[in-house]
Amino acid sequence: MIYVLRLGHRPGRDKRITTHVALVARAFCCDGIFIEGRDESILKSVEKVKKRFGKKGFLVDFTNSPRSLLNELRHRGFTLVHLTMYGISIDNIIEKLKGKNILVIVGSEKVERYYYEVVDYNVSVTNQPHSEVAALAIFLDRLFSGRELYSKFEDAEFLVIPSERGKKVVRIGKEKEGKGTN
């Protein structure tokens, strides 16, 4: 099982980025995301995508106590991984993580020192400033060795058909071509 914890979500500032973190987690085959704080708009956005494109079992939950969540998941045998530009290179740790239950922690605003100290691994995809969305995507791609790119979600209403030009979307049961599903 792979879950993501989004720390420090600020509803007025981070709605779009936190939504993207959740969508990457879903598309790259995680089991769910926990978001510090509460923001119903993110839940609605992700639920809409789940309904259309599948993976309805993907959990979106909120927590006011990320520390308690870390303790609970560690007690359940999860490995805690914090993605940060200050961590050890992903290339030096990824093989040790494959096949484990993992909680991947991504920050928003400045992450408290506590998280750097309590996790099993602080991991970087680069030691340069970068996006938590990009870091999560790269981490998950390496963790799953690219297999997640070919996942099909059985409970989808729509299926995107790869196309060199334009957009092609198939509604399960009947085909629809054009600009998409909007």
Steps between C-alpha positions, in 0.01 A plus 500: 500500500621847414348813652597865470487756778476863387630721780415864555218541247391864495150516345532856369837440339559129434167367365626441146836349599347275766241385247785417260681306773180298555450442127860380456460267797182355345630474143830348616320222691515610862226379732415843635599840629473667838491880500586709804199721566168483320409626153180365350583647157791255465277210600241602238763537225657162567162327536400636158818358342456166678143473368602575141837328475483233768676389816194573708662325798771770518474651849494875552501585869586795717698513822549763764771288659763385249726391785235258627453369146875436468502314831198291400642402162846429642330272756329324206841436339517786250833648397495881526660684208527879488566652157732798540780660302720451808470121502714219365479432130209289385749284308666399828183383676224403256584129482470471880149644483350279230237261632451683831194674639594868479369833616649767269508841664503818291502848646348828404636779712816455703498147645564472873830343606299228675415336167862490388588318822207260539495350150692194391639676191532857375517455122576748224437475128735798463685725742360808327174683581213327318131418516356245740278383213805422285682337792204273574460398135868417461511314830195287414622434147830371635327303777270323251769475227268668251226234525250756633505674162307207351239457772137469401234580756214255453238727656551789255218659302746639245819374344755724330630347179857610423503714189776674310265789422195630682306331775322170493290388793291186508199485727477145621233352276511768229764710330526877521751702297577866527631740755462272801243435765419853616 
